[in-house]
Amino acid sequence: MTARRADIHQHLWPDGLLSSLARRTVAPRLRRDGRTWVLELEGDAPAPFDPHTHDVGVRTRLAAADRLQRVVVAPSAPLGIESLPVGEAESLLDAFHTGVLEAGAPFELWGGLVLGDPTAARVEALLDAGAVGLSLPAGALSSAAGIERLGPALEALSASAAPLFVHPGPAAGSPAWFPALTAYVAEMSTAWHAWAQWGRPAHRELRVVFAMLAGLAPLHAERLAARGGPVDAVHDPLTAFDTSSYGPRALDAMLRVVGVDRLLYGSDRPVIEPVAIAALGAAAEHAIAVTNPERFV
């Protein structure tokens, strides 16, 4: 089998999702401001939005330039779509799913779930349609009650040997870097610890990938042990971490704690420019961008 280089964390808003957001009169929505577009999110100041960054042709060429044969597209959890009333969430997620699946190679789909109705049937339908797995906002997995509520959806994933992707958001705040460095980090760390305590014992076969190195939560393993927590979670072979937003220093630290076999390349394009991982060496880069994604996603 030919080795395929993968980015397991990008965002792409298909035309159907863009037009659906543009028809909305309340956040999350897109609206015209003269000749430009503005994105409105609950609790945030309106922000400029460039649809060009979500053009399928543009993104296909970028994938080729990055030598990617697989680009796995996740819902944009900061929009808060999953938590909208069932009918609204369903309509927007359907537009997202349809558009990504219709885009074709190299794009693949992390499916989103209507949190107001998180049934196994919804997960099974997504997988049948072609999704590689399910993406959930970290906040939905931050407690025993949240994990229990999502139990049927997680069991459906596990039964199909499909993975779970845990993504930060939504979180309001300005400037944009502030929640990215505070709320996002905290909620990803919370989700990882919650998964270690309650998720893994309940779903022993489920592969899980945490975005942004789970907010560097595994680096606190010594404190976890000192406080009597489930320190063995650091060595869980079915839990992986994507590299989004982090560079060689943080990645090297994670390598020393969890090993190279559980790091996956994720760029978070177009939210940020991809961070190069070549500085880790050719062997580590191949594992992170080729070997490990094939095993986990």
C-alpha positions as CSV (number, residue, x, y, z in Angstrom):
1,M,0.0,0.0,0.0
2,T,1.4,3.4,-1.0
3,A,2.1,5.6,2.0
4,R,-0.3,8.5,2.3
5,R,0.7,11.7,4.0
6,A,-2.2,13.0,6.1
7,D,-3.4,16.2,7.8
8,I,-6.1,15.0,10.2
9,H,-7.3,18.5,11.3
10,Q,-8.4,21.1,8.8
11,H,-11.6,23.1,8.4
12,L,-13.5,23.7,5.2
13,W,-16.8,25.5,5.0
14,P,-18.6,24.3,1.9
15,D,-20.8,26.6,-0.2
16,G,-23.9,25.0,1.3
17,L,-22.8,25.8,4.8
18,L,-21.8,29.4,3.9
19,S,-25.2,30.1,2.3
20,S,-27.0,28.6,5.3
21,L,-25.0,30.8,7.7
22,A,-25.7,33.8,5.5
23,R,-29.4,33.2,5.7
24,R,-29.4,33.2,9.5
25,T,-30.5,36.3,11.4
26,V,-28.8,35.4,14.7
27,A,-25.4,34.1,15.6
28,P,-23.7,32.0,14.4
29,R,-24.1,33.8,11.0
30,L,-22.4,35.5,8.1
31,R,-23.5,38.9,6.9
32,R,-22.4,41.4,4.3
33,D,-20.6,44.6,5.4
34,G,-20.2,46.5,2.2
35,R,-18.0,44.4,-0.1
36,T,-16.8,42.1,2.6
37,W,-18.2,39.3,4.8
38,V,-18.4,39.4,8.6
39,L,-18.7,36.4,10.9
40,E,-20.9,36.9,14.0
41,L,-20.5,34.4,16.9
42,E,-22.3,34.5,20.3
43,G,-20.3,36.7,22.7
44,D,-17.7,37.8,20.2
45,A,-17.2,41.0,18.3
46,P,-17.9,40.7,14.6
47,A,-14.9,39.4,12.7
48,P,-13.9,39.7,9.0
49,F,-14.4,36.5,7.0
50,D,-12.8,35.5,3.7
51,P,-14.7,32.8,1.8
52,H,-11.7,32.4,-0.5
53,T,-9.9,30.5,2.2
54,H,-12.7,27.8,2.0
55,D,-12.7,27.5,-1.7
56,V,-12.3,23.8,-2.6
57,G,-10.1,24.4,-5.6
58,V,-7.7,26.6,-3.5
59,R,-7.6,24.1,-0.7
60,T,-6.9,21.2,-3.1
61,R,-3.9,23.1,-4.5
62,L,-2.7,23.8,-1.0
63,A,-3.0,20.1,-0.1
64,A,-0.9,19.2,-3.1
65,A,1.7,21.8,-2.2
66,D,1.9,20.3,1.3
67,R,2.3,16.8,-0.2
68,L,-1.0,15.6,1.4
69,Q,-3.0,12.7,0.1
70,R,-5.5,12.9,2.9
71,V,-7.1,16.0,4.5
72,V,-9.6,15.2,7.2
73,V,-12.0,18.0,7.7
74,A,-13.7,18.7,11.1
75,P,-16.7,20.8,12.0
76,S,-15.7,24.2,13.3
77,A,-16.7,23.7,17.0
78,P,-16.1,27.4,17.9
79,L,-19.3,28.1,15.8
80,G,-21.3,26.3,18.4
81,I,-23.5,24.6,15.7
82,E,-23.6,21.3,17.5
83,S,-25.3,22.9,20.5
84,L,-28.0,24.8,18.6
85,P,-31.6,23.6,18.8
86,V,-32.0,20.2,17.1
87,G,-33.6,21.5,13.9
88,E,-31.0,24.3,13.4
89,A,-28.0,22.1,14.2
90,E,-29.2,19.4,12.0
91,S,-29.7,21.7,9.0
92,L,-26.3,23.3,9.3
93,L,-24.4,20.1,10.0
94,D,-26.2,18.4,7.0
95,A,-24.9,21.2,4.8
96,F,-21.4,20.8,6.1
97,H,-21.4,17.0,5.8
98,T,-22.8,17.0,2.3
99,G,-20.3,19.6,1.0
100,V,-17.2,17.9,2.4
101,L,-18.3,14.5,1.1
102,E,-19.0,16.0,-2.3
103,A,-15.6,17.7,-2.4
104,G,-14.0,14.3,-2.8
105,A,-10.3,13.4,-2.5
106,P,-8.1,14.4,-0.8
107,F,-10.8,15.6,1.6
108,E,-12.4,13.3,4.2
109,L,-15.0,14.0,6.8
110,W,-15.1,14.1,10.6
111,G,-18.8,14.0,11.2
112,G,-20.5,16.4,13.6
113,L,-23.2,15.4,16.1
114,V,-26.4,17.2,17.1
115,L,-25.8,17.4,20.8
116,G,-29.5,17.8,21.5
117,D,-30.2,14.4,20.1
118,P,-26.9,12.4,20.3
119,T,-28.3,9.0,19.1
120,A,-26.4,6.0,17.9
121,A,-28.5,6.2,14.7
122,R,-27.1,9.6,13.8
123,V,-23.5,8.3,14.2
124,E,-24.3,5.2,12.1
125,A,-25.8,7.3,9.4
126,L,-22.7,9.5,9.2
127,L,-20.4,6.5,9.0
128,D,-22.6,4.9,6.3
129,A,-22.4,8.2,4.3
130,G,-18.6,8.1,4.4
131,A,-17.4,9.9,7.5
132,V,-14.2,8.5,8.9
133,G,-15.3,9.2,12.5
134,L,-17.0,11.6,14.8
135,S,-15.8,15.0,16.0
136,L,-17.1,16.4,19.3
137,P,-16.6,19.6,21.2
138,A,-14.4,19.1,24.2
139,G,-17.0,20.6,26.5
140,A,-19.4,17.8,25.7
141,L,-16.9,15.3,27.1
142,S,-15.7,17.3,30.2
143,S,-17.7,15.4,32.9
144,A,-18.9,12.0,33.9
145,A,-22.5,13.1,33.0
146,G,-21.5,14.3,29.6
147,I,-19.6,11.1,28.7
148,E,-22.5,9.0,30.0
149,R,-25.0,11.1,27.9
150,L,-22.9,10.5,24.8
151,G,-22.6,6.8,25.6
152,P,-24.8,5.4,22.8
153,A,-23.0,7.6,20.2
154,L,-19.6,6.5,21.5
155,E,-20.6,2.9,21.5
156,A,-21.8,3.1,17.9
157,L,-18.4,4.6,17.0
158,S,-16.6,1.8,18.8
159,A,-18.8,-0.9,17.2
160,S,-17.8,0.4,13.8
161,A,-14.1,0.7,14.7
162,A,-14.3,4.4,13.9
163,P,-12.4,7.0,15.8
164,L,-13.4,10.0,17.9
165,F,-11.8,13.5,17.4
166,V,-12.0,15.9,20.4
167,H,-11.9,19.6,19.3
168,P,-11.9,22.8,21.4
169,G,-14.7,25.4,21.3
170,P,-16.9,27.3,21.5
171,A,-15.3,30.0,23.7
172,A,-15.9,33.7,23.4
173,G,-13.3,36.3,23.9
174,S,-11.3,39.1,22.3
175,P,-8.7,39.3,20.9
176,A,-8.9,36.0,19.1
177,W,-5.7,34.7,20.6
178,F,-7.0,35.0,24.1
179,P,-9.5,32.1,24.3
180,A,-7.1,30.1,22.1
181,L,-4.5,30.4,24.9
182,T,-6.9,30.2,27.9
183,A,-10.3,28.6,27.5
184,Y,-9.3,26.2,24.7
185,V,-6.3,24.9,26.6
186,A,-8.3,24.5,29.8
187,E,-11.2,22.7,28.1
188,M,-8.9,20.3,26.2
189,S,-7.1,19.5,29.3
190,T,-10.4,18.9,31.2
191,A,-11.7,16.7,28.4
192,W,-8.5,14.6,28.4
193,H,-8.6,14.1,32.2
194,A,-12.4,13.3,32.1
195,W,-11.7,10.8,29.4
196,A,-9.0,9.2,31.5
197,Q,-11.3,9.0,34.5
198,W,-14.6,8.1,33.0
199,G,-14.4,7.7,29.3
200,R,-11.7,5.0,28.8
201,P,-13.1,2.6,31.4
202,A,-16.5,2.8,29.7
203,H,-15.2,2.6,26.1
204,R,-12.1,0.4,26.2
205,E,-11.8,-0.2,22.4
206,L,-12.5,3.4,21.1
207,R,-9.7,5.2,19.4
208,V,-9.6,8.9,20.4
209,V,-7.6,11.8,19.0
210,F,-7.3,15.0,21.0
211,A,-6.7,18.2,19.0
212,M,-3.9,20.6,20.0
213,L,-2.0,18.0,22.1
214,A,-5.0,18.0,24.6
215,G,-3.8,21.3,25.8
216,L,-0.5,19.7,26.9
217,A,-2.4,17.8,29.6
218,P,-0.1,14.7,29.5
219,L,2.8,16.9,30.4
220,H,1.2,17.2,33.8
221,A,1.6,13.4,34.4
222,E,3.8,13.9,37.5
223,R,1.2,16.2,39.1
224,L,-1.5,13.7,38.1
225,A,0.3,11.0,39.9
226,A,1.0,13.1,43.0
227,R,-2.7,13.9,43.2
228,G,-3.8,10.3,42.9
229,G,-5.3,10.5,39.4
230,P,-5.3,7.8,36.6
231,V,-1.7,8.3,35.6
232,D,-1.7,5.2,33.4
233,A,-3.8,7.3,31.0
234,V,-0.6,8.8,29.8
235,H,0.3,5.5,28.3
236,D,-3.1,4.6,26.8
237,P,-2.3,3.2,23.3
238,L,-5.7,4.1,21.9
239,T,-5.5,7.8,22.7
240,A,-3.6,10.1,20.3
241,F,-2.8,13.8,20.0
242,D,-2.8,16.1,17.0
243,T,0.0,18.6,16.6
244,S,-2.2,21.7,15.7
245,S,-0.8,25.1,16.9
246,Y,2.4,23.6,18.5
247,G,6.0,23.6,17.3
248,P,9.1,21.6,17.9
249,R,9.6,22.5,21.6
250,A,6.2,21.4,22.7
251,L,6.2,18.4,20.4
252,D,9.6,17.3,21.7
253,A,8.2,17.4,25.2
254,M,5.2,15.4,24.3
255,L,7.4,12.8,22.5
256,R,9.2,12.3,25.7
257,V,6.0,11.6,27.6
258,V,3.6,9.8,25.2
259,G,6.0,8.6,22.5
260,V,6.1,9.3,18.8
261,D,3.6,6.6,18.0
262,R,0.7,8.6,19.3
263,L,1.2,12.0,17.7
264,L,-0.7,12.8,14.5
265,Y,-0.2,15.7,12.1
266,G,-2.9,18.3,12.3
267,S,-2.6,21.8,10.9
268,D,-5.9,23.6,11.8
269,R,-5.8,25.2,8.3
270,P,-7.1,27.8,7.5
271,V,-7.4,29.1,11.1
272,I,-3.7,29.3,11.3
273,E,-0.7,28.6,9.0
274,P,0.6,25.1,9.4
275,V,3.5,24.6,11.7
276,A,6.4,22.6,10.2
277,I,7.3,19.3,11.9
278,A,10.4,18.6,9.9
279,A,12.6,19.8,12.7
280,L,11.7,16.7,14.7
281,G,13.7,14.6,12.1
282,A,12.7,12.5,9.1
283,A,11.7,9.4,11.1
284,A,9.5,11.3,13.5
285,E,7.9,13.3,10.7
286,H,7.1,10.2,8.7
287,A,5.5,8.6,11.8
288,I,3.4,11.7,12.7
289,A,2.2,12.5,9.1
290,V,2.0,9.0,7.5
291,T,2.2,6.0,9.8
292,N,0.2,7.1,12.8
293,P,-2.7,8.7,10.9
294,E,-3.2,5.4,9.0
295,R,-3.5,3.6,12.4
296,F,-5.8,6.0,14.1
297,V,-8.0,7.6,11.5
